[in-house]
């Protein structure tokens, strides 16, 4: 739980979406915060906290984690 809280505190610096997460089988995505807007230092810390950058296939990037989600 501690890693999730730390990651969300980092992401809060870049936005406060009304619906911040989207979860489905084994994956939790962070919504409306583009990795393009996040500093390299924060991206490195997010990766250490098990949040990675994904591509939806249309060129839109997002943060996601498998470690902190389950179905």
BELQUIGI-V684392 format. One record per residue. RES is the residue in one small letter. D_CENTER is the distance of its C-alpha to the mean C-alpha in Angstrom with 2 decimals. Layout:
BEGIN
res:RES d_center:D_CENTER
res:RES d_center:D_CENTER
END
This chain:
BEGIN
res:x d_center:14.53
res:x d_center:14.76
res:x d_center:11.70
res:x d_center:9.59
res:x d_center:11.54
res:x d_center:11.28
res:x d_center:7.51
res:x d_center:7.91
res:x d_center:10.96
res:x d_center:9.64
res:x d_center:7.34
res:x d_center:10.54
res:x d_center:12.47
res:x d_center:11.14
res:x d_center:11.72
res:x d_center:12.57
res:x d_center:12.28
res:x d_center:14.82
res:x d_center:12.83
res:x d_center:9.19
res:x d_center:8.28
res:x d_center:10.05
res:x d_center:11.33
res:x d_center:13.94
res:x d_center:15.76
res:x d_center:13.90
res:x d_center:10.36
res:x d_center:7.75
res:x d_center:5.69
res:x d_center:4.25
res:x d_center:7.60
res:x d_center:9.70
res:x d_center:7.82
res:x d_center:8.92
res:x d_center:8.29
res:x d_center:12.07
res:x d_center:12.23
res:x d_center:10.53
res:x d_center:13.25
res:x d_center:13.84
res:x d_center:14.38
res:x d_center:11.04
res:x d_center:9.37
res:x d_center:11.93
res:x d_center:11.26
res:x d_center:7.56
res:x d_center:9.17
res:x d_center:11.88
res:x d_center:9.86
res:x d_center:8.94
res:x d_center:5.42
res:x d_center:6.80
res:x d_center:7.38
res:x d_center:9.20
res:x d_center:12.10
res:x d_center:13.45
res:x d_center:16.95
res:x d_center:17.83
res:x d_center:16.28
res:x d_center:13.22
res:x d_center:10.06
res:x d_center:6.50
res:x d_center:3.24
res:x d_center:4.54
res:x d_center:6.74
res:x d_center:10.46
res:x d_center:11.66
res:x d_center:10.65
res:x d_center:11.73
res:x d_center:15.28
res:x d_center:17.76
END
